[in-house]
Each structure stands twice: as structure tokens, then as C-alpha cells.
Amino acid sequence: MRLFLFSFFLFIYSSQLFSQEIKIGKRPAWTTPINWIDDSEKPYTSKDLHYLLTSEQYNIEKKEEYNKIVYKILNSNGVSEGASVQILFDPLYQEVFIHHIRKIRSGEKPITLTPDFLVLQREGNAERNVYDGTNTAIMNLKDVRVDDIIEIEYSIRGQNPLYEGLFSKAYNLASYYSIAHQNIRILGKKDTKLRIYSPYSTQYSPIYKDRNVIYDINIKQTEGVKYDDQAPSWFNFSNFVIFTEFDKTKFSNWITKLFSISSREYNSAAQKAQELTGHIENERTKIEILINFVQDEIRYLSLSTGIGAYKPRGPSDVLKDRFGDCKDKSLLLSTMLNSIGVNAFPVLVNSYKGQYITDYPLTPQIFDHCVVKLEKDNQSFWVDPTINNQEGSLSKLYFPNYGAGFIITDTTQKMVEIPFLNHSRTEITHNYYLRGSNDPVEFEVETEYYGKNADQQREYFENADISDIENNYLEHYERFNYEVVLSEEIKTKSYDETNMYRVSENYRINNFWVNSEKQPIREKPIYAEIIFDNMIWDFQKRRNSPLALNYPTEIIQRIYIHMPTKINVPSDWQEIKNDFFQFSRSLNYQNNIITFTCKFKILSDHVPLQQIDLYKNDIEKASNLVGIEVYPPAKSSYKEATYPQFNWFFLIGGVIIFGVFTYLAILLNKKYDPPSKHYKYRYEKIEGILWLVFIGLLIAPIITISNLFNGVYFDNSIWMSLIMPDSLRFNPIVAFIIMIDYVIVIFHLVFCGLIIIQFLKKRSSLRILITVLYAFNLSYAMLLIIMQEIIGLGVNTDPYLGFLKALIAAAIWIPFFQISNRAKETFVYQRMPKNAESDQNFPMFPNRNKDFTS
């Protein structure tokens, strides 16, 4: 990044040269000399290099630009970057003139260096089959040291003839490095009409002098720009300014002329279209055949030299050579579609700026890609002819989110919105077949890719070596498992109509229950790893830009874990949703199968700066929910059957404990029989809110019985795995805790029964006993939290939710039964009254406030 930005000021992107030789010449007379001073002692934050001056001047009439660059080398890294001068130019229409290169060292006389440039044809995008014909003139400076100042002056003469003499150029107003003085000067004739655009600046006023108009921008003491990681491609870290003679009409006329073709070119495309589709009657099928032909049969190759940077090659040449760039392929496809009666047009877009390109003025430089719009059955469809291996019907074709584009027709003079229809998603299904703890695990994976994802996977499997694919897949799963073996070759199937691509895999995991150090483990984490890998949670937090997201992304990952025996798995469902993503997870257990499902969908292409903290908190929560832990089977081998599945020991012991607690409850019911001071004010009926309490008392033992039989208590495999020393899950402490918990549950069941009986009989002892019950429930809820958080023992339900319910119940009903008159005057009866006042014949007084003396 730093090298690129440094080079920007050395070879500003616009016009360049007609000769392949670098020439020596004087500074053009039309330029204005700009002096500089060394202010590097000021506390700039930039390291390596500091620009003392960047002066960029352009003469519109002469089509010539002048550059003066002065920079100081601050450290050894700056020596590496500043000791090489590079100038880019296009030899087809540009020539370079070096005016002087000087090296200034403190305490010594400035040294004028003799230009000694090596001209190379360097294609920076050759790996993408893009060749723009740009040459690079390189001069390596000798004996460059820290604190040296390098001064360079050069001019570039010439303009791409396709501009037809119209001027259009953009300038950055900041750099990665600090700049003491930045000067931009545009000189044109007095009648030159320039449109000026700058997103963060005020209007730049022209200066009229003699017969010229001058725009002169001077910016002092600019700090270096700090670039954030993972910023959106459309975001501008620094300000810039665009000067252009193009307006909507000029641009429309200019681009329409470039894309115009002769009748011979049209007939060539029409003849090929007839050859491909003449035997087809269905028009949609014809369209799809032509799209597939241009996408897959015409190789992508961009020779964007000179006029080729903007003017497409004719369809006849493209068909003959069987290669073309985006504009070549778009012109060919639109022409072929038009020849069969389908309205189709090339469309200019920007693959980085997307919809934000509408903020910019119409100039040749703002577009970097070309696609096709076609109209069929009163619907608009969009096609990118540079995408290979696309399948599916016309309505299912994936089209990137370009946001906006300029349609090339004889009448269009504005940008149009391009709707985005996302057909892309990925659905992954994992099946783990667990046997014994020493047995290998069979692992099956089936992945269905839709839309863009299907296109990418289809191309990957068609072009990559199958052995490389298999190794990549194995390496992926070995992130989580020690020894993974491919059971059979990976299978694929393409569903062309829906544009779905399915990949099926089968593996054997030989040491599923060991870690990377080959040590046995007591729990195995299993992750929805594809979703986790697509979450952006590790990013630069202190930033100056929005955070880019991988939009569109939609993934559903289902994991089925087939257990050899019945186990206890609490159900769970959680969701996190905001304006940027939605995530949900569900966990269920049925028929010895654990079902763990995670869903993740990105809803926006970025997170605004002011909402980064919200996103960060939510995505970190979601990233912690993409996994579960599975415990090893109790048996070392699935073939072993040395003990029954049902825990009869717990059942018999539970019956005995139930009998003991029942006996104690009967004693308590007899012995604890306090008199009530409120008997003479008693209510004969249970009324009002007390019935709500009674319903809760009836539900409590039902829930307790359900938890008793659905819990771990009667699963002998779990019990044996905890008490057998050779088990991977051997843990006598947890076994003891389960026994204590079993006793507590039975106690709670019996105690609830006692409370229900006393409630119906309106016993005077109920107010104290029910207070004990609510306090017991609260204490037990706290115990469950301790069991999960401190001891690490899983429980059936969310312990925090259970604690909250118990706390609310205790806070409401304990004061109610101890303070309210309704409770005091309802629960007043003794089992065995001890005096006459308590007798049932005692007269009842409906008005308790009336005074009775006998």
C-alpha cells in the first residue's frame, strides 16, 4: 500500500508518451515554479518518507502535464522506498521528458543526477489476463541515505486519442505519507468549461488571467492517511478532486460512438447467433444458449492498450480470435441478442464503487467494467458475460451487486439503478455416526451451493486437480479432528435449471476422541465451522472507516450426531439479529440423534462507523454459539453389551427414597399443627388470587416428574460412563452430584404433594411450609447455576432463566403468605383443634371489623 501511494505521486495515472525513449528537456514555459522548504522537523506522524512538495500541473490545450516531487528520507525503510524513481507511460501516445533529478544532502552541495532510466513493460494484472500496455521507466538512485532529499521534475506529453481532445483527470488530495505542500494547477483557455467534483471540499474557484482560466489548489501540512483493514471498496479514506470537460451529453455521445458497429460487424454476430439458435423455438432457451456461448466459449483476455482501453473490438474479431475483455464480450452478446429480436444493451459499471458511482460525474475513468442488460417479457435481466460456468434459467443467473450503471443507447444520458436479486446461499449437512468410544466415526458431508456459490464451486471442480481438491478438503477437517481418511472419492452433481451444485463427501475419523497431542478427551467440540469462517469478528476496532461485510452471504449448516445409546440433551434455541446480520442456532434431540442447526445471513455490505461497537458485541456473541460439546459413548466398543440401558438401581433407590420422604411428610403433617390467631376471621372458601397459586402448585410436580424421567438419572450408559475407571468420562464427583440431585428432586416432588394437600385443607401450617417451598426453589435454582458454571455439569434447562423465575416467585408469594390478610384468614384450620374456640361450631362473622364481646 505504501509503495503504491508513493508511486502515485511519481507516475500520476493520466497521459503518457509516444516514444519508448526517455528524453531530456527543459521545464515547459507554461508551468509555474513552486518552491519548497524543509519542514520535516515538525511533528508529523508519518514515518519512512515525508513529502516536502508535490506539484501537479496540467495544460489542457497542450495536453501536457508537469510534475515536481520533493521528498525527504526519514529512516532505513524510507531508503528502500525512496531510492527508486518510477514513471508510468503508454508508449502508443505519450512521451516523457526528464527536466532534472537532484539529491540534496545536508552540508553538501546539491548533486544533479544524470537520468539513467530502464524502460520495462510491466503488466501488473497479467495474472487476471489483463494487459494494458503500460511501460514503466525505472531509475535506481545510488548512494541514498537517511535525511537525503530527492527532487524530481518531469513532464508527460500526449493524451489518449479516444478522448477526442476532452480533458478529464482526478487528483488525490492526500497520501499515505505526510505532505508539507501539495499544489494542483490546471491551465486552460478562457472558454474551457470544467466540471469539478470533490466529495469533502468546498468549490474551487477559477482564476481568469489573460486568455486563460486557471484552477490553483494549494494544501499545506497534510498528515499521512491512516488506512483501516477491511474497509469497503467504495470508501474514500482521503479527499480527491475531479476536473473534467465531460458532461452527460458529451459522455453519452462519446461512449455511444465508441460502441457503434458497422453492418458487417452486426451481420457477423447475427450469423453466429443463427448458427447457435436457429434450430431452437423457445426464445428463452435461445437467450440462455447465447449467454453460455459468450461466457464459456469466448476466453476472457483484456488487451487494453491505447484506444483498446475504451473502445471494444468488433464482434467479428472477437468471434474469430475467441477472446475478448468485458466490453468486447458485452458488445458481442448484446449484438447477438438484438439479432434474434431481444432488446439488449451494454452497461458500464464500477465493480468497486457499486451504487456509490452515481455520486461521481460522468467521466471515462469512473467505470472499470461492462455488462449487459436485456429485456424479455416486460422484465429486465442483467448478465455479466465475463463469468464462466454459470448454469440455471435466465431468472436464476447470478449477477453481482453492481448497484448502478450507464446503459449505452442512443438516448440514454443518465445512470440507472441496477436491482440486486440474491439467489446465492450455501446449505451444509454433516452426519456423524458415533459407535463406541474406541470405534472410528463415520462422517458424511453434503453441501448444496446456489447462485454465485454454485458458479464458483462448479468452476473450481472443473479446473482444479482432483487430488488437490481432496487434500484441501482433508486439511480443512483436520483442523478439528486428528486422523481423517477419505472413504470414497468426492462426488459432485450440477442442477442446471436451479443453478445448484451439490458436493458429497464421505470420511472415516479414526481417533475422534483424542486431541492433537493424541490424549483422550472427555468432551468433543463440534462446530458449524463454515458459518464461523464467514463471520467477521476479528477486525481493527479503532478505525476511521466503516467495516466491510461479505454481502451477500447466507449459510445454513445442519449437524446430525447419531448416538449409539440414549443420552440427555437439553433443547436450545437462540437468535441474534441486528441491521447487519442475523444468526440463529437450535439444538434438539430425538431418536438418539442430536440435531444442531445454525443459520447465518449478512444483511448489509458494511457496518457504519458509529455502530461498530453494536456489531462487535453481537458478532462475538454469535461466534460463541456456533459449537456444541458431545460426550463419548459409555462403551468403548459398540459391540459390547455388558450392562442394561435402563438404570434399575436408580429406580429402586428412588422408590425407597420416595417412601422415606413420604413417611416424613406424613409425620410433619401430623406433628406440625400450629393454631391460628385469625380463625375467627376465617374465609370459608379459597378465592381470588389463591387459585393462581394453586395452579402453580399443581404444575410444579408435573414438571418435576417430567424432568425426572427425561433426565440423566435412568440412563445407565451415562451412569456407567461416570463410575467406570476405564471410561473417557470417568468422574465420580459428577456421579455423586447426580445422586444428590436425584434425592433433591424426589424430596421436591413429595414436598409439593404435601403442600397441595395442606392447601386444599386450608391448614394453618401451610403459610410457613409454602414459604419454605419457595425459598427451597430459589436455593435449588442457585445450585443449578453452580453446577453448570463452577463444576461444569450440564443441566436440562437454562439455569439463569430458572433462577429468575424462582426469584420472582419468591419475591411475590413469600411476602403474600406472610403479610396479606387473605392468606392469614384463609389458612387457619388445624388438624386437631386444642380448644373450643377452634371448633367448627364457632360462629362465623362476615364483618371482621365489628366488635363482639361474647
HELIX and SHEET records of a PDB file:
HELIX    1   1 ARG A    2  PHE A    8  1                                   7    
HELIX    2   2 SER A   76  GLY A   82  1                                   7    
HELIX    3   3 ALA A  126  ARG A  128  5                                   3    
HELIX    4   4 PRO A  161  TYR A  163  5                                   3    
HELIX    5   5 LYS A  248  LEU A  258  1                                  11    
HELIX    6   6 SER A  263  THR A  277  1                                  15    
HELIX    7   7 GLU A  283  ASN A  292  1                                  10    
HELIX    8   8 PHE A  293  GLU A  297  3                                   5    
HELIX    9   9 GLY A  306  ALA A  309  5                                   4    
HELIX   10  10 PRO A  315  ASP A  321  1                                   7    
HELIX   11  11 CYS A  326  SER A  339  1                                  14    
HELIX   12  12 GLY A  354  ASP A  359  5                                   6    
HELIX   13  13 PRO A  364  ILE A  366  5                                   3    
HELIX   14  14 LEU A  394  LYS A  396  5                                   3    
HELIX   15  15 LYS A  452  ASN A  463  1                                  12    
HELIX   16  16 ILE A  466  TYR A  477  1                                  12    
HELIX   17  17 GLU A  529  ASP A  533  1                                   5    
HELIX   18  18 LEU A  609  GLN A  611  5                                   3    
HELIX   19  19 ILE A  612  SER A  623  1                                  12    
HELIX   20  20 TRP A  648  LYS A  671  1                                  24    
HELIX   21  21 TYR A  679  TYR A  681  5                                   3    
HELIX   22  22 LEU A  690  ASN A  710  1                                  21    
HELIX   23  23 ASN A  716  ILE A  723  1                                   8    
HELIX   24  24 PRO A  732  LYS A  761  1                                  30    
HELIX   25  25 LEU A  766  GLU A  789  1                                  24    
HELIX   26  26 PRO A  799  ILE A  819  1                                  21    
HELIX   27  27 ASN A  821  THR A  826  1                                   6    
HELIX   28  28 ALA A  836  SER A  838  5                                   3    
SHEET    1   A 3 PHE A  18  ILE A  24  0                                        
SHEET    2   A 3 GLN A  94  ILE A 104  1                                        
SHEET    3   A 3 ILE A 111  LEU A 113 -1                                        
SHEET    1   B 8 PHE A  18  ILE A  24  0                                        
SHEET    2   B 8 GLN A  94  ILE A 104  1                                        
SHEET    3   B 8 ILE A 149  ARG A 157 -1                                        
SHEET    4   B 8 GLU A  64  ILE A  73 -1                                        
SHEET    5   B 8 LEU A  49  ASN A  59 -1                                        
SHEET    6   B 8 ILE A 179  LYS A 189  1                                        
SHEET    7   B 8 ASN A 212  THR A 222 -1                                        
SHEET    8   B 8 ILE A 207  LYS A 209 -1                                        
SHEET    1   C 3 SER A  84  PHE A  89  0                                        
SHEET    2   C 3 ASN A 135  ASN A 140 -1                                        
SHEET    3   C 3 LEU A 118  GLN A 121 -1                                        
SHEET    1   D 2 VAL A 130  TYR A 131  0                                        
SHEET    2   D 2 SER A 302  LEU A 303  1                                        
SHEET    1   E 3 SER A 168  ASN A 172  0                                        
SHEET    2   E 3 PHE A 240  THR A 244 -1                                        
SHEET    3   E 3 ARG A 195  TYR A 197 -1                                        
SHEET    1   F 2 ARG A 299  TYR A 300  0                                        
SHEET    2   F 2 PHE A 323  GLY A 324  1                                        
SHEET    1   G 5 GLN A 379  VAL A 383  0                                        
SHEET    2   G 5 HIS A 369  LYS A 376 -1                                        
SHEET    3   G 5 ASN A 343  VAL A 349 -1                                        
SHEET    4   G 5 ALA A 404  ILE A 407 -1                                        
SHEET    5   G 5 MET A 415  GLU A 417 -1                                        
SHEET    1   H 8 VAL A 484  TYR A 495  0                                        
SHEET    2   H 8 MET A 500  ILE A 509 -1                                        
SHEET    3   H 8 VAL A 441  TYR A 450 -1                                        
SHEET    4   H 8 ARG A 425  TYR A 433 -1                                        
SHEET    5   H 8 THR A 553  HIS A 562  1                                        
SHEET    6   H 8 ILE A 593  ILE A 602 -1                                        
SHEET    7   H 8 PHE A 581  GLN A 590 -1                                        
SHEET    8   H 8 ASP A 572  LYS A 577 -1                                        
SHEET    1   I 2 LYS A 524  TYR A 527  0                                        
SHEET    2   I 2 GLY A 627  VAL A 630 -1                                        
SHEET    1   J 2 LEU A 547  ALA A 548  0                                        
SHEET    2   J 2 HIS A 606  VAL A 607 -1                                        
END                                                                             
